């Protein structure tokens, strides 16, 4: 499982024990408008259906309004109502937190610029350092072991928790605040104090392997991700073997995931979803590259919009999926703004793959199981896919 100090910060509901992930907690197509697209391209801002979604939204809104009238915190009242709703993916964000969430989807975040993963022995290892970031300026390198964050031991913790420590609380750890990292490189053990900074994300990275395979790593589906994928494909060999690495991708903007699917499909169904008990469909645009040999890498950190894309490419026979079972987050949330500017989000429906498979709670099973050597397995498969005989 991999993560970074933007896309995998756990979001805690203050009065509850539930944890959600920043992107996994919301499956949206236009977070700036708080809407999900109808089949005719218009935006839907309410959700009323037999599942009781409207009732739950109304209960949260009523609790917040009554709290404000009594001089109490609308946000805390909403959190209590949400915790009683039984909605696994429901969350309440302060106005500042929700703005940070929107900034993240637009490709901006506050952090130190580290990517990390958890090794099989529980150690947390730096997998990438963003150029120009505080971590890069401090000389931290790929392969360094992250031993602790502000004195909290990193070993054995889920990578999402470690990433949350790097980020700090979204309201109490703005740009300029410090975080102290315990690091190890070979025989050297040291601490480094970094100042968090406002950074631009680089959600799509490209590398060419010596055997000619192009690896497109998508960390999350932020604004512009699909364009970055298309640009990378334009600069790659027309018939080149390609790996789409979605490991640790916790989701993001559904429109970007659908547009990414359009780069590899010539139109057709990407996913269906239900809102108000009515079925809707998401389709790829025509004209995608349907001949390039393609493998998709997934793991337990592949979530939400990343699962939507994986399911589409797998069901449509466009790619071989390699790795381990994905997380299983296939629900749709919509936001409701509360009187104090905070935002409550409740589940209003679920999406399914083109073959009708439900993702929520089940995940996607890869075509081929692989662990640490998934990329090597992908190279072998691609060699076969690229052989015309």
C-alpha atoms as a printed R data frame, in Angstrom:
    type eleno elety resid chain resno       x       y       z
1   ATOM     1    CA   UNK     A     1   0.000   0.000   0.000
2   ATOM     2    CA   UNK     A     2   1.385   3.398  -0.877
3   ATOM     3    CA   UNK     A     3   0.456   6.940  -0.007
4   ATOM     4    CA   UNK     A     4   1.544  10.537   0.061
5   ATOM     5    CA   UNK     A     5   1.009  13.517   2.295
6   ATOM     6    CA   UNK     A     6  -1.868  14.807   0.218
7   ATOM     7    CA   UNK     A     7  -4.170  12.061  -0.868
8   ATOM     8    CA   UNK     A     8  -4.277   9.647   2.017
9   ATOM     9    CA   UNK     A     9  -4.863  11.746   5.082
10  ATOM    10    CA   UNK     A    10  -7.530  10.151   7.287
11  ATOM    11    CA   UNK     A    11 -10.450  12.469   7.952
12  ATOM    12    CA   UNK     A    12 -11.853  12.021  11.451
13  ATOM    13    CA   UNK     A    13 -15.465  12.721  12.327
14  ATOM    14    CA   UNK     A    14 -14.866  14.544  15.586
15  ATOM    15    CA   UNK     A    15 -17.573  12.808  17.631
16  ATOM    16    CA   UNK     A    16 -17.264   9.385  16.015
17  ATOM    17    CA   UNK     A    17 -14.766   6.605  15.577
18  ATOM    18    CA   UNK     A    18 -15.140   6.354  11.816
19  ATOM    19    CA   UNK     A    19 -12.193   7.146   9.582
20  ATOM    20    CA   UNK     A    20 -12.551   8.144   5.968
21  ATOM    21    CA   UNK     A    21  -9.914   9.126   3.435
22  ATOM    22    CA   UNK     A    22  -9.850  12.540   1.868
23  ATOM    23    CA   UNK     A    23 -10.654  11.330  -1.631
24  ATOM    24    CA   UNK     A    24 -12.199   8.018  -0.746
25  ATOM    25    CA   UNK     A    25 -14.805   9.790   1.348
26  ATOM    26    CA   UNK     A    26 -16.339  11.569  -1.615
27  ATOM    27    CA   UNK     A    27 -17.076  10.352  -5.120
28  ATOM    28    CA   UNK     A    28 -17.821  13.543  -7.016
29  ATOM    29    CA   UNK     A    29 -17.716  14.857 -10.536
30  ATOM    30    CA   UNK     A    30 -17.620  18.534  -9.640
31  ATOM    31    CA   UNK     A    31 -16.672  19.244  -6.086
32  ATOM    32    CA   UNK     A    32 -16.610  22.999  -6.695
33  ATOM    33    CA   UNK     A    33 -20.346  22.895  -7.382
34  ATOM    34    CA   UNK     A    34 -21.111  20.034  -5.044
35  ATOM    35    CA   UNK     A    35 -22.915  18.126  -7.740
36  ATOM    36    CA   UNK     A    36 -23.009  14.851  -9.619
37  ATOM    37    CA   UNK     A    37 -23.754  14.885 -13.352
38  ATOM    38    CA   UNK     A    38 -27.068  13.779 -14.740
39  ATOM    39    CA   UNK     A    39 -27.100  11.881 -18.022
40  ATOM    40    CA   UNK     A    40 -27.949  15.092 -19.847
41  ATOM    41    CA   UNK     A    41 -24.903  16.848 -18.402
42  ATOM    42    CA   UNK     A    42 -26.801  19.015 -15.938
43  ATOM    43    CA   UNK     A    43 -25.971  19.087 -12.254
44  ATOM    44    CA   UNK     A    44 -28.007  17.511  -9.510
45  ATOM    45    CA   UNK     A    45 -27.875  19.154  -6.100
46  ATOM    46    CA   UNK     A    46 -30.413  17.151  -4.106
47  ATOM    47    CA   UNK     A    47 -30.961  13.483  -3.459
48  ATOM    48    CA   UNK     A    48 -34.417  12.175  -2.620
49  ATOM    49    CA   UNK     A    49 -35.147   8.479  -2.852
50  ATOM    50    CA   UNK     A    50 -36.530   5.364  -1.232
51  ATOM    51    CA   UNK     A    51 -33.270   4.763   0.599
52  ATOM    52    CA   UNK     A    52 -34.082   7.592   2.988
53  ATOM    53    CA   UNK     A    53 -31.267   9.827   1.769
54  ATOM    54    CA   UNK     A    54 -33.464  12.925   1.831
55  ATOM    55    CA   UNK     A    55 -34.548  12.139   5.377
56  ATOM    56    CA   UNK     A    56 -30.945  11.804   6.497
57  ATOM    57    CA   UNK     A    57 -29.940  15.067   4.830
58  ATOM    58    CA   UNK     A    58 -32.925  16.803   6.390
59  ATOM    59    CA   UNK     A    59 -32.075  15.390   9.823
60  ATOM    60    CA   UNK     A    60 -28.532  16.710   9.616
61  ATOM    61    CA   UNK     A    61 -29.677  20.122   8.371
62  ATOM    62    CA   UNK     A    62 -32.328  20.322  11.087
63  ATOM    63    CA   UNK     A    63 -29.859  19.389  13.828
64  ATOM    64    CA   UNK     A    64 -27.416  22.053  12.621
65  ATOM    65    CA   UNK     A    65 -30.107  24.748  12.390
66  ATOM    66    CA   UNK     A    66 -31.445  23.977  15.865
67  ATOM    67    CA   UNK     A    67 -27.943  24.063  17.327
68  ATOM    68    CA   UNK     A    68 -27.270  27.469  15.770
69  ATOM    69    CA   UNK     A    69 -30.573  28.798  17.117
70  ATOM    70    CA   UNK     A    70 -29.563  27.600  20.599
71  ATOM    71    CA   UNK     A    71 -26.133  29.214  20.307
72  ATOM    72    CA   UNK     A    72 -24.377  25.859  19.956
73  ATOM    73    CA   UNK     A    73 -22.069  24.510  17.273
74  ATOM    74    CA   UNK     A    74 -23.953  23.488  14.104
75  ATOM    75    CA   UNK     A    75 -20.971  21.416  13.023
76  ATOM    76    CA   UNK     A    76 -20.875  19.372  16.217
77  ATOM    77    CA   UNK     A    77 -24.626  18.800  16.018
78  ATOM    78    CA   UNK     A    78 -24.279  17.675  12.428
79  ATOM    79    CA   UNK     A    79 -21.489  15.280  13.398
80  ATOM    80    CA   UNK     A    80 -23.716  13.691  16.018
81  ATOM    81    CA   UNK     A    81 -26.499  13.301  13.468
82  ATOM    82    CA   UNK     A    82 -24.111  11.835  10.921
83  ATOM    83    CA   UNK     A    83 -22.672   9.369  13.433
84  ATOM    84    CA   UNK     A    84 -26.220   8.113  14.101
85  ATOM    85    CA   UNK     A    85 -27.055   7.756  10.406
86  ATOM    86    CA   UNK     A    86 -25.234   4.462   9.936
87  ATOM    87    CA   UNK     A    87 -23.645   5.886   6.785
88  ATOM    88    CA   UNK     A    88 -20.153   4.415   6.554
89  ATOM    89    CA   UNK     A    89 -18.821   7.158   4.269
90  ATOM    90    CA   UNK     A    90 -20.628  10.154   5.748
91  ATOM    91    CA   UNK     A    91 -18.405  12.994   6.931
92  ATOM    92    CA   UNK     A    92 -18.631  16.540   8.223
93  ATOM    93    CA   UNK     A    93 -16.009  19.118   7.231
94  ATOM    94    CA   UNK     A    94 -15.402  22.575   8.609
95  ATOM    95    CA   UNK     A    95 -15.466  25.358   6.036
96  ATOM    96    CA   UNK     A    96 -11.666  25.475   6.047
97  ATOM    97    CA   UNK     A    97 -11.318  21.712   5.707
98  ATOM    98    CA   UNK     A    98 -13.702  21.611   2.785
99  ATOM    99    CA   UNK     A    99 -11.816  24.423   1.082
100 ATOM   100    CA   UNK     A   100  -8.616  22.442   1.563
101 ATOM   101    CA   UNK     A   101 -10.342  19.433   0.043
102 ATOM   102    CA   UNK     A   102 -11.333  21.484  -3.009
103 ATOM   103    CA   UNK     A   103  -7.795  22.853  -3.268
104 ATOM   104    CA   UNK     A   104  -6.474  19.296  -3.245
105 ATOM   105    CA   UNK     A   105  -8.770  18.328  -6.106
106 ATOM   106    CA   UNK     A   106  -7.514  21.389  -7.974
107 ATOM   107    CA   UNK     A   107  -3.938  20.183  -7.475
108 ATOM   108    CA   UNK     A   108  -2.798  22.209  -4.456
109 ATOM   109    CA   UNK     A   109  -1.974  21.047  -0.935
110 ATOM   110    CA   UNK     A   110  -0.033  21.818   2.221
111 ATOM   111    CA   UNK     A   111   2.665  19.329   3.103
112 ATOM   112    CA   UNK     A   112   6.346  18.461   2.869
113 ATOM   113    CA   UNK     A   113   6.420  16.677  -0.488
114 ATOM   114    CA   UNK     A   114   6.920  13.011   0.395
115 ATOM   115    CA   UNK     A   115   5.509   9.811  -1.058
116 ATOM   116    CA   UNK     A   116   5.825   6.684   1.081
117 ATOM   117    CA   UNK     A   117   4.913   3.017   1.256
118 ATOM   118    CA   UNK     A   118   4.878   0.335   3.926
119 ATOM   119    CA   UNK     A   119   7.237  -2.603   3.443
120 ATOM   120    CA   UNK     A   120   6.267  -6.165   4.337
121 ATOM   121    CA   UNK     A   121   8.212  -5.855   7.595
122 ATOM   122    CA   UNK     A   122   6.181  -2.794   8.598
123 ATOM   123    CA   UNK     A   123   8.845  -0.182   7.863
124 ATOM   124    CA   UNK     A   124   7.814   3.047   6.137
125 ATOM   125    CA   UNK     A   125  10.047   3.913   3.187
126 ATOM   126    CA   UNK     A   126  10.151   7.099   1.107
127 ATOM   127    CA   UNK     A   127   9.268   6.238  -2.497
128 ATOM   128    CA   UNK     A   128   9.457   9.707  -4.025
129 ATOM   129    CA   UNK     A   129  10.413  13.264  -3.092
130 ATOM   130    CA   UNK     A   130   8.742  16.161  -4.894
131 ATOM   131    CA   UNK     A   131  11.343  18.463  -6.496
132 ATOM   132    CA   UNK     A   132  11.491  21.886  -4.857
133 ATOM   133    CA   UNK     A   133   9.602  20.706  -1.775
134 ATOM   134    CA   UNK     A   134  10.772  21.082   1.845
135 ATOM   135    CA   UNK     A   135  11.694  17.391   1.859
136 ATOM   136    CA   UNK     A   136  13.820  17.807  -1.272
137 ATOM   137    CA   UNK     A   137  15.507  20.917   0.118
138 ATOM   138    CA   UNK     A   138  16.402  18.956   3.263
139 ATOM   139    CA   UNK     A   139  18.151  16.292   1.186
140 ATOM   140    CA   UNK     A   140  15.687  13.471   1.871
141 ATOM   141    CA   UNK     A   141  15.957  10.797  -0.809
142 ATOM   142    CA   UNK     A   142  13.947   7.939  -2.257
143 ATOM   143    CA   UNK     A   143  14.715   4.817  -0.229
144 ATOM   144    CA   UNK     A   144  15.213   6.642   3.065
145 ATOM   145    CA   UNK     A   145  13.422   5.007   5.965
146 ATOM   146    CA   UNK     A   146  10.917   7.176   7.835
147 ATOM   147    CA   UNK     A   147  11.302   6.133  11.471
148 ATOM   148    CA   UNK     A   148   9.127   8.711  13.223
149 ATOM   149    CA   UNK     A   149   7.008  11.833  12.771
150 ATOM   150    CA   UNK     A   150   7.062  14.378  15.603
151 ATOM   151    CA   UNK     A   151   8.233  11.631  17.924
152 ATOM   152    CA   UNK     A   152   5.526   9.141  16.948
153 ATOM   153    CA   UNK     A   153   7.038   5.880  15.703
154 ATOM   154    CA   UNK     A   154   6.166   5.121  12.081
155 ATOM   155    CA   UNK     A   155   6.989   1.401  11.945
156 ATOM   156    CA   UNK     A   156   3.939  -0.839  11.913
157 ATOM   157    CA   UNK     A   157   1.463   1.978  11.380
158 ATOM   158    CA   UNK     A   158  -0.776   1.983   8.310
159 ATOM   159    CA   UNK     A   159   0.761   4.307   5.763
160 ATOM   160    CA   UNK     A   160  -2.387   6.450   5.884
161 ATOM   161    CA   UNK     A   161  -1.754   7.192   9.566
162 ATOM   162    CA   UNK     A   162   1.855   8.104   8.887
163 ATOM   163    CA   UNK     A   163   0.745  10.417   6.093
164 ATOM   164    CA   UNK     A   164  -1.768  12.024   8.461
165 ATOM   165    CA   UNK     A   165   1.040  12.725  10.922
166 ATOM   166    CA   UNK     A   166   3.075  14.336   8.151
167 ATOM   167    CA   UNK     A   167   0.167  16.551   7.265
168 ATOM   168    CA   UNK     A   168  -0.939  17.352  10.781
169 ATOM   169    CA   UNK     A   169  -4.435  18.596  11.539
170 ATOM   170    CA   UNK     A   170  -5.757  20.493   8.529
171 ATOM   171    CA   UNK     A   171  -6.637  23.544  10.620
172 ATOM   172    CA   UNK     A   172  -3.723  23.533  13.061
173 ATOM   173    CA   UNK     A   173  -0.930  22.723  10.606
174 ATOM   174    CA   UNK     A   174  -0.954  25.338   7.829
175 ATOM   175    CA   UNK     A   175   2.006  26.286   5.671
176 ATOM   176    CA   UNK     A   176   4.900  27.386   7.861
177 ATOM   177    CA   UNK     A   177   4.253  24.984  10.716
178 ATOM   178    CA   UNK     A   178   7.011  22.504  11.494
179 ATOM   179    CA   UNK     A   179   7.165  18.718  11.544
180 ATOM   180    CA   UNK     A   180  10.186  16.725  12.761
181 ATOM   181    CA   UNK     A   181  11.049  13.512  10.937
182 ATOM   182    CA   UNK     A   182  13.202  10.674  12.212
183 ATOM   183    CA   UNK     A   183  15.087   9.213   9.245
184 ATOM   184    CA   UNK     A   184  17.491   6.412   8.431
185 ATOM   185    CA   UNK     A   185  19.775   5.828   5.446
186 ATOM   186    CA   UNK     A   186  22.108   2.879   5.688
187 ATOM   187    CA   UNK     A   187  24.010   3.303   8.949
188 ATOM   188    CA   UNK     A   188  23.048   6.958   9.303
189 ATOM   189    CA   UNK     A   189  20.183   7.855  11.658
190 ATOM   190    CA   UNK     A   190  19.134  11.492  12.017
191 ATOM   191    CA   UNK     A   191  16.246  13.919  12.545
192 ATOM   192    CA   UNK     A   192  15.141  16.657  10.201
193 ATOM   193    CA   UNK     A   193  12.842  19.572  11.031
194 ATOM   194    CA   UNK     A   194  10.794  20.661   8.020
195 ATOM   195    CA   UNK     A   195   8.421  23.543   7.464
196 ATOM   196    CA   UNK     A   196   5.202  22.596   5.698
197 ATOM   197    CA   UNK     A   197   4.572  24.532   2.487
198 ATOM   198    CA   UNK     A   198   1.873  25.102  -0.105
199 ATOM   199    CA   UNK     A   199   2.734  22.822  -2.988
200 ATOM   200    CA   UNK     A   200   1.341  21.957  -6.391
201 ATOM   201    CA   UNK     A   201   0.608  18.314  -6.941
202 ATOM   202    CA   UNK     A   202   2.045  16.211  -9.693
203 ATOM   203    CA   UNK     A   203  -0.612  13.514  -9.755
204 ATOM   204    CA   UNK     A   204   0.634  11.849 -12.953
205 ATOM   205    CA   UNK     A   205   4.247  10.786 -13.346
206 ATOM   206    CA   UNK     A   206   5.791   9.043 -16.337
207 ATOM   207    CA   UNK     A   207   8.836   6.851 -16.648
208 ATOM   208    CA   UNK     A   208  10.223   4.672 -19.396
209 ATOM   209    CA   UNK     A   209  11.672   1.316 -18.405
210 ATOM   210    CA   UNK     A   210  14.779  -0.037 -20.161
211 ATOM   211    CA   UNK     A   211  12.663  -2.623 -21.990
212 ATOM   212    CA   UNK     A   212  10.558   0.134 -23.563
213 ATOM   213    CA   UNK     A   213   7.521  -0.123 -21.274
214 ATOM   214    CA   UNK     A   214   5.887   3.208 -20.385
215 ATOM   215    CA   UNK     A   215   4.692   3.416 -16.757
216 ATOM   216    CA   UNK     A   216   2.009   6.013 -15.982
217 ATOM   217    CA   UNK     A   217   1.590   6.405 -12.239
218 ATOM   218    CA   UNK     A   218  -1.609   8.236 -11.236
219 ATOM   219    CA   UNK     A   219  -1.501   9.205  -7.551
220 ATOM   220    CA   UNK     A   220  -5.056  10.607  -7.582
221 ATOM   221    CA   UNK     A   221  -7.573  11.963 -10.057
222 ATOM   222    CA   UNK     A   222  -7.081  15.688  -9.579
223 ATOM   223    CA   UNK     A   223  -7.984  18.324 -12.122
224 ATOM   224    CA   UNK     A   224  -5.948  17.830 -15.295
225 ATOM   225    CA   UNK     A   225  -4.962  14.207 -14.619
226 ATOM   226    CA   UNK     A   226  -6.580  12.904 -17.792
227 ATOM   227    CA   UNK     A   227  -4.893  15.568 -19.920
228 ATOM   228    CA   UNK     A   228  -1.549  14.564 -18.407
229 ATOM   229    CA   UNK     A   229  -2.205  10.923 -19.320
230 ATOM   230    CA   UNK     A   230  -3.099  11.850 -22.890
231 ATOM   231    CA   UNK     A   231   0.018  13.997 -23.213
232 ATOM   232    CA   UNK     A   232   2.172  11.135 -21.966
233 ATOM   233    CA   UNK     A   233   0.604   8.772 -24.495
234 ATOM   234    CA   UNK     A   234   1.236  11.229 -27.319
235 ATOM   235    CA   UNK     A   235   4.941  11.259 -26.514
236 ATOM   236    CA   UNK     A   236   5.164   7.455 -26.127
237 ATOM   237    CA   UNK     A   237   5.597   5.002 -29.015
238 ATOM   238    CA   UNK     A   238   2.289   4.535 -30.830
239 ATOM   239    CA   UNK     A   239   2.288   0.786 -30.263
240 ATOM   240    CA   UNK     A   240   4.210   0.937 -26.986
241 ATOM   241    CA   UNK     A   241   3.450  -1.317 -24.059
242 ATOM   242    CA   UNK     A   242   1.925   0.655 -21.186
243 ATOM   243    CA   UNK     A   243   1.405   0.161 -17.460
244 ATOM   244    CA   UNK     A   244  -1.253   2.248 -15.715
245 ATOM   245    CA   UNK     A   245  -0.193   2.175 -12.063
246 ATOM   246    CA   UNK     A   246  -3.166   2.873  -9.793
247 ATOM   247    CA   UNK     A   247  -1.693   1.384  -6.628
248 ATOM   248    CA   UNK     A   248  -2.399   3.641  -3.667
249 ATOM   249    CA   UNK     A   249  -4.714   5.849  -5.749
250 ATOM   250    CA   UNK     A   250  -7.525   6.783  -3.369
251 ATOM   251    CA   UNK     A   251  -9.785   8.361  -6.001
252 ATOM   252    CA   UNK     A   252 -10.695  11.941  -6.782
253 ATOM   253    CA   UNK     A   253 -12.732  13.481  -9.577
254 ATOM   254    CA   UNK     A   254 -14.911  11.017 -11.448
255 ATOM   255    CA   UNK     A   255 -14.810  13.168 -14.579
256 ATOM   256    CA   UNK     A   256 -11.026  12.776 -14.662
257 ATOM   257    CA   UNK     A   257 -11.308   8.991 -14.251
258 ATOM   258    CA   UNK     A   258 -13.853   8.798 -17.081
259 ATOM   259    CA   UNK     A   259 -11.696  11.020 -19.300
260 ATOM   260    CA   UNK     A   260  -8.725   8.768 -18.548
261 ATOM   261    CA   UNK     A   261 -10.814   5.761 -19.594
262 ATOM   262    CA   UNK     A   262 -11.571   7.647 -22.816
263 ATOM   263    CA   UNK     A   263  -7.846   7.652 -23.620
264 ATOM   264    CA   UNK     A   264  -7.977   3.846 -23.926
265 ATOM   265    CA   UNK     A   265 -11.548   3.192 -25.101
266 ATOM   266    CA   UNK     A   266 -13.453   4.094 -28.234
267 ATOM   267    CA   UNK     A   267 -16.631   5.240 -26.542
268 ATOM   268    CA   UNK     A   268 -18.938   2.916 -24.651
269 ATOM   269    CA   UNK     A   269 -19.923   2.367 -21.046
270 ATOM   270    CA   UNK     A   270 -17.534   3.179 -18.213
271 ATOM   271    CA   UNK     A   271 -19.869   2.736 -15.226
272 ATOM   272    CA   UNK     A   272 -23.447   3.029 -14.052
273 ATOM   273    CA   UNK     A   273 -24.597   4.634 -10.816
274 ATOM   274    CA   UNK     A   274 -27.875   5.212  -9.004
275 ATOM   275    CA   UNK     A   275 -29.195   8.389  -7.447
276 ATOM   276    CA   UNK     A   276 -32.793   8.676  -6.202
277 ATOM   277    CA   UNK     A   277 -33.158   5.032  -7.154
278 ATOM   278    CA   UNK     A   278 -32.777   5.970 -10.836
279 ATOM   279    CA   UNK     A   279 -29.980   4.583 -12.985
280 ATOM   280    CA   UNK     A   280 -27.469   6.834 -14.687
281 ATOM   281    CA   UNK     A   281 -24.526   5.989 -16.919
282 ATOM   282    CA   UNK     A   282 -21.044   7.337 -17.559
283 ATOM   283    CA   UNK     A   283 -19.633   6.880 -21.058
284 ATOM   284    CA   UNK     A   284 -16.178   7.223 -22.571
285 ATOM   285    CA   UNK     A   285 -15.635   9.652 -25.405
286 ATOM   286    CA   UNK     A   286 -14.944   8.082 -28.806
287 ATOM   287    CA   UNK     A   287 -11.511   7.910 -30.394
288 ATOM   288    CA   UNK     A   288  -9.338   6.416 -27.641
289 ATOM   289    CA   UNK     A   289  -6.331   4.186 -28.284
290 ATOM   290    CA   UNK     A   290  -7.676   0.625 -28.297
291 ATOM   291    CA   UNK     A   291  -4.570  -1.152 -29.616
292 ATOM   292    CA   UNK     A   292  -1.818  -0.211 -27.164
293 ATOM   293    CA   UNK     A   293  -0.997  -3.243 -24.920
294 ATOM   294    CA   UNK     A   294  -2.147  -2.215 -21.451
295 ATOM   295    CA   UNK     A   295  -1.769  -3.500 -17.890
296 ATOM   296    CA   UNK     A   296  -3.352  -1.885 -14.818
297 ATOM   297    CA   UNK     A   297  -1.664  -2.305 -11.418
298 ATOM   298    CA   UNK     A   298  -3.868  -2.200  -8.297
299 ATOM   299    CA   UNK     A   299  -3.683  -2.940  -4.591
300 ATOM   300    CA   UNK     A   300  -5.648  -2.488  -1.391
301 ATOM   301    CA   UNK     A   301  -5.092   1.278  -1.619
302 ATOM   302    CA   UNK     A   302  -6.810   1.520  -5.020
303 ATOM   303    CA   UNK     A   303 -10.127   3.154  -4.238
304 ATOM   304    CA   UNK     A   304 -13.214   4.946  -5.484
305 ATOM   305    CA   UNK     A   305 -12.692   6.626  -8.880
306 ATOM   306    CA   UNK     A   306  -9.569   4.496  -9.400
307 ATOM   307    CA   UNK     A   307 -11.727   1.387  -8.962
308 ATOM   308    CA   UNK     A   308 -14.258   2.819 -11.404
309 ATOM   309    CA   UNK     A   309 -11.537   3.142 -14.042
310 ATOM   310    CA   UNK     A   310 -10.088  -0.288 -13.286
311 ATOM   311    CA   UNK     A   311 -13.488  -1.946 -13.519
312 ATOM   312    CA   UNK     A   312 -14.206  -0.298 -16.869
313 ATOM   313    CA   UNK     A   313 -10.910  -1.354 -18.451
314 ATOM   314    CA   UNK     A   314 -11.195  -4.873 -17.039
315 ATOM   315    CA   UNK     A   315 -14.838  -5.486 -17.972
316 ATOM   316    CA   UNK     A   316 -14.369  -4.053 -21.438
317 ATOM   317    CA   UNK     A   317 -11.420  -6.410 -22.034
318 ATOM   318    CA   UNK     A   318  -9.109  -3.462 -22.593
319 ATOM   319    CA   UNK     A   319  -6.498  -4.225 -19.937
320 ATOM   320    CA   UNK     A   320  -5.090  -7.022 -17.817
321 ATOM   321    CA   UNK     A   321  -5.395  -6.107 -14.127
322 ATOM   322    CA   UNK     A   322  -2.503  -7.232 -11.901
323 ATOM   323    CA   UNK     A   323  -1.979  -6.889  -8.155
324 ATOM   324    CA   UNK     A   324  -4.246  -7.497  -5.180
325 ATOM   325    CA   UNK     A   325  -7.932  -6.913  -4.472
326 ATOM   326    CA   UNK     A   326  -8.849  -3.219  -4.411
327 ATOM   327    CA   UNK     A   327 -10.313  -1.426  -1.406
328 ATOM   328    CA   UNK     A   328 -14.017  -1.565  -2.291
329 ATOM   329    CA   UNK     A   329 -15.282   2.020  -2.138
330 ATOM   330    CA   UNK     A   330 -18.008   2.379  -4.752
331 ATOM   331    CA   UNK     A   331 -20.478   4.788  -3.198
332 ATOM   332    CA   UNK     A   332 -21.592   8.266  -4.245
333 ATOM   333    CA   UNK     A   333 -21.701  11.171  -1.800
334 ATOM   334    CA   UNK     A   334 -23.261  14.607  -2.118
335 ATOM   335    CA   UNK     A   335 -22.524  17.637   0.068
336 ATOM   336    CA   UNK     A   336 -24.925  19.811   2.027
337 ATOM   337    CA   UNK     A   337 -23.778  23.223   3.255
338 ATOM   338    CA   UNK     A   338 -24.685  23.983   6.879
339 ATOM   339    CA   UNK     A   339 -25.509  27.377   8.463
340 ATOM   340    CA   UNK     A   340 -21.975  27.951   9.801
341 ATOM   341    CA   UNK     A   341 -20.318  27.178   6.449
342 ATOM   342    CA   UNK     A   342 -19.390  23.600   7.339
343 ATOM   343    CA   UNK     A   343 -20.339  20.819   4.942
344 ATOM   344    CA   UNK     A   344 -21.993  17.458   5.598
345 ATOM   345    CA   UNK     A   345 -21.769  14.660   3.064
346 ATOM   346    CA   UNK     A   346 -24.013  11.604   2.937
347 ATOM   347    CA   UNK     A   347 -24.121   8.609   0.641
348 ATOM   348    CA   UNK     A   348 -26.819   8.833  -2.038
349 ATOM   349    CA   UNK     A   349 -26.036   5.850  -4.247
350 ATOM   350    CA   UNK     A   350 -23.529   3.344  -5.593
351 ATOM   351    CA   UNK     A   351 -21.792   2.714  -8.871
352 ATOM   352    CA   UNK     A   352 -21.236  -0.509 -10.786
353 ATOM   353    CA   UNK     A   353 -18.819  -1.648 -13.459
354 ATOM   354    CA   UNK     A   354 -19.954  -2.115 -17.084
355 ATOM   355    CA   UNK     A   355 -20.748  -5.778 -16.375
356 ATOM   356    CA   UNK     A   356 -22.928  -4.765 -13.439
357 ATOM   357    CA   UNK     A   357 -20.523  -5.709 -10.650
358 ATOM   358    CA   UNK     A   358 -20.941  -3.826  -7.381
359 ATOM   359    CA   UNK     A   359 -17.655  -2.407  -6.088
360 ATOM   360    CA   UNK     A   360 -18.664  -1.087  -2.678
361 ATOM   361    CA   UNK     A   361 -17.562  -3.449   0.070
362 ATOM   362    CA   UNK     A   362 -16.217  -5.955  -2.451
363 ATOM   363    CA   UNK     A   363 -13.490  -4.293  -4.452
364 ATOM   364    CA   UNK     A   364 -12.165  -5.540  -7.766
365 ATOM   365    CA   UNK     A   365 -10.343  -8.843  -8.074
366 ATOM   366    CA   UNK     A   366  -7.309  -8.622 -10.356
367 ATOM   367    CA   UNK     A   367  -6.891 -10.991 -13.279
368 ATOM   368    CA   UNK     A   368  -3.495 -11.981 -11.910
369 ATOM   369    CA   UNK     A   369  -2.458 -11.853  -8.261
370 ATOM   370    CA   UNK     A   370   0.910 -10.217  -7.572
371 ATOM   371    CA   UNK     A   371   2.564  -8.493  -4.640
372 ATOM   372    CA   UNK     A   372   5.896  -6.723  -4.471
373 ATOM   373    CA   UNK     A   373   6.867  -7.871  -7.966
374 ATOM   374    CA   UNK     A   374   3.712  -6.670  -9.704
375 ATOM   375    CA   UNK     A   375   5.604  -4.409 -12.101
376 ATOM   376    CA   UNK     A   376   7.879  -7.246 -13.198
377 ATOM   377    CA   UNK     A   377   4.804  -9.444 -13.721
378 ATOM   378    CA   UNK     A   378   3.285  -6.649 -15.797
379 ATOM   379    CA   UNK     A   379   6.348  -6.579 -18.048
380 ATOM   380    CA   UNK     A   380   6.014 -10.307 -18.709
381 ATOM   381    CA   UNK     A   381   2.317  -9.988 -19.518
382 ATOM   382    CA   UNK     A   382   2.910  -7.026 -21.794
383 ATOM   383    CA   UNK     A   383   5.502  -8.971 -23.735
384 ATOM   384    CA   UNK     A   384   2.811 -11.519 -24.522
385 ATOM   385    CA   UNK     A   385   0.198  -8.893 -25.325
386 ATOM   386    CA   UNK     A   386   2.579  -7.180 -27.721
387 ATOM   387    CA   UNK     A   387   3.384 -10.384 -29.603
388 ATOM   388    CA   UNK     A   388   1.230 -10.517 -32.747
389 ATOM   389    CA   UNK     A   389   1.759 -14.250 -33.005
